[in-house]
Amino acid sequence: MSDSMDQNIARINELARKAKIVGLTDEEVEERNELRKKYIEAFRSNLKVQLDSIKFADEEQ
């Protein structure tokens, strides 16, 4: 994972903890939603690359 993605995950976790304890401002809710969206897009992209690289061997070999 890239440093940027690690930072995004850390920030998402930080906002999640804050949401449980004291709640989030409207700006923080927007930030959290945008970070989650970016994370999901990156996850899907990485999964697609992995799935596209799978090669099936012939069962008879």
C-alpha positions in Angstrom: 0.0 0.0 0.0 1.2 3.5 -0.7 2.0 6.0 2.0 -0.9 8.1 0.8 -3.3 5.2 1.3 -1.8 4.5 4.7 -2.3 8.1 5.7 -5.9 8.0 4.4 -6.6 4.9 6.4 -5.1 6.4 9.5 -7.3 9.5 9.1 -10.4 7.4 8.5 -9.7 5.6 11.8 -9.0 8.8 13.6 -12.3 10.2 12.4 -14.1 7.0 13.4 -12.8 7.2 16.9 -13.7 10.9 17.2 -17.2 10.1 15.9 -17.8 7.6 18.7 -16.5 9.8 21.4 -17.6 13.4 20.6 -19.1 13.4 17.1 -18.0 15.0 13.9 -18.5 18.4 12.4 -20.1 18.7 9.0 -16.7 19.2 7.4 -15.3 16.1 9.1 -18.3 14.0 7.9 -17.6 15.2 4.3 -13.9 14.5 4.7 -14.6 11.0 6.1 -17.0 10.2 3.2 -14.5 11.4 0.6 -11.7 9.4 2.2 -13.9 6.3 2.3 -14.8 6.8 -1.3 -11.2 7.0 -2.3 -10.3 3.9 -0.2 -13.1 1.8 -1.8 -12.0 3.0 -5.3 -8.4 2.0 -4.6 -9.5 -1.4 -3.1 -11.6 -2.2 -6.2 -8.9 -1.2 -8.5 -6.3 -3.4 -6.7 -8.7 -6.3 -6.6 -9.4 -6.0 -10.4 -5.7 -6.0 -11.1 -5.3 -9.2 -9.0 -8.3 -10.9 -10.6 -7.1 -10.0 -14.1 -3.7 -11.5 -13.4 -5.1 -14.9 -12.4 -4.3 -17.6 -14.9 -6.2 -20.9 -14.8 -4.2 -24.1 -15.4 -5.6 -26.9 -17.4 -7.2 -29.4 -15.1 -5.6 -32.4 -16.9 -2.1 -31.3 -16.3 
